[in-house]
Amino acid sequence: GYWMQAVCGKSYAILYCTAAFTNFTGGCAMTAFTLCLWKTCSKEYAAVQYALLWSVFTFNTYLLSCYGGFLAASCSWELFFQIVSGIGIVSSLLLLCVVHYLPQKAALDPARENRL
């Protein structure tokens, strides 16, 4: 998206499409992360686990954004957006693998639900 904007130059149509695409994919990523949290947190400690995992997620976002400025200053915009997109694709695939290989929670068992 933004790589195309950097290559094509000033174009409001590309900018609007890029912003819409970024917002859509950001929402998809947030949904995937929330699903990962739901699958990993136990019912008894959900509030604490959710808060800790969410703070780790946001800490990494702020930490990596600091280095993004140094990366953007040291290379062209086209290369910067290619690197950032590659990192995003790899992290999305990693999250997909983590969610896929997590064991099913025992709380989904109806017999266990009656005992709680």
N, C-alpha and C positions, 0 to 999 in steps of 0.2 A: 503494500500500500504506500507507505511513505517513501519507500525506495523508488517507486514509480513517480511519485511527486518530485523527488530530487532529480530524477533523470529527465522528466518532461518539462520541468520548470513551472512557472506560474500558470496554474489552471484551476479555476474554482470548481469545475465539474469533478476533476480528479481528487481535489481536496475534500469535497463533500462525500464522495464515494469512499475515500480512505477513512474519513472520520466515522462514517456509518459502519464500515467493515471492522474498524478497531473497536468500536463500542459493542458490536455484536460478538466478536470473538472474546472480548474482555468479559462479557456476561457469560459466555459459554465456559470460559476458564474458571470464573468464580463459582459457577454451578458445579463444575467437576471437582473443585476443591472442597466445596461444601458437602458433596456426596462422599468424598474421601473422609472428611471429618465424621460424618454420620456413620460410616462403616467402621471407623477405628475407635470411636469413643464408646465406652461401656455405659450402660444406663445408670449405674450407681454413681459414677463420677463424671458424668457428661459435662456439667458446667465447668469444672476445673480443667478437664482435658481439652474441651473446646477452646477455652480462654487461652491456655498455654500454647496449643497448636496454632491458633489464630495469631497470637503475638509473634511466634516464630516466623510465620508466613509474612507478616507485615514488616518485621525486622529485616528479613532478607530483601524485601522490596526496597526499603529505604537505604540499606547498605549498598546494594548493587546499583542503585540509581546514582550514588555518589561517583562510582567508578565509570558510569556511563558518560559523564561529562568529560572525564579525562580521555576516554576512548574517542568520543566525538571530536575533541580538539586535536587528536593525533592522527586522524585519518579523514578521508573524504566522507561526505554524507551518504553516498551510495554504498561504500564499504561498511560504514557504521550500521546502516539499516539492514544490510545483508547479515552481518554478524549477530545483531540483536534478534533478527528473525530466526536465524539458525539456533540460537540459544533457546528461544521460545518454543520452537518445534521439538527440540530434544527434551526440554522440561515437560512439555505436554505428553510426549510419548512415555516418559518416565512415570508421570502421574497415572497414566492409563495402565501401565504395567503394575504399579503398586495397588491400584483399586482392583484390578483383575485378580491378582494373586492373594489378596487378603482373605483370610478364612471367614466363612459366614458366621455371624454373631449367634450365640446360643439363645439370645433373647427372641429370635424369630421362631423358636420352637414353642408351639402352643402349650405343651405339657409344662415347660419351664415357666411360662407366663402365669399359670395358675398358682404356682408355688410362691411367686414374689409378692 
